[in-house]
Amino acid sequence: NLEIVTPAQLGIITFAARDRTDRDHSLAAARLTADGYAAVTSTVLSGRTVLRLCIINPATTTADLDGTIERLSAYLA
């Protein structure tokens, strides 16, 4: 249920859940950061709150990204 809002640039990608509110996105980002798994922020693009993920650590693995998306999806459920 996640959609890419802007294509990745310089290791940054923005995405959002299709059926969730701006507040849902902000809360999901805050919960994920608070649980210590990953640091995802929210930002506003064209009046819409979306999630922003910056992947610059060369040690980041596919499993790390999968875990991040799984947790965000659960927080947005």
DAZISUL-V108357 format. One line per field, one symbol per residue. ss: DSSP state (2 for helix, 1 for strand, 0 for the rest). phi: phi as a letter, one per 30 degrees, with the letter a starting at -180 (. if undefined). psi: psi as a letter, one per 40 degrees, with the letter a starting at -180 (. if undefined). Layout:
ss->???
phi->???
psi->???
This chain:
ss->01111111100111111000022222222222222000001111100111111100000002222222222222220
phi->.cbdcbddbhicbcaaddcbdededddddddddddidaccccbcbhicdbcbbcccddddcddddedddddddddcd
psi->eiihdiihhfehiiiihdfiidddddddddddddeedihhiiihhfehhiihhhgeheehidddddddddddddde.
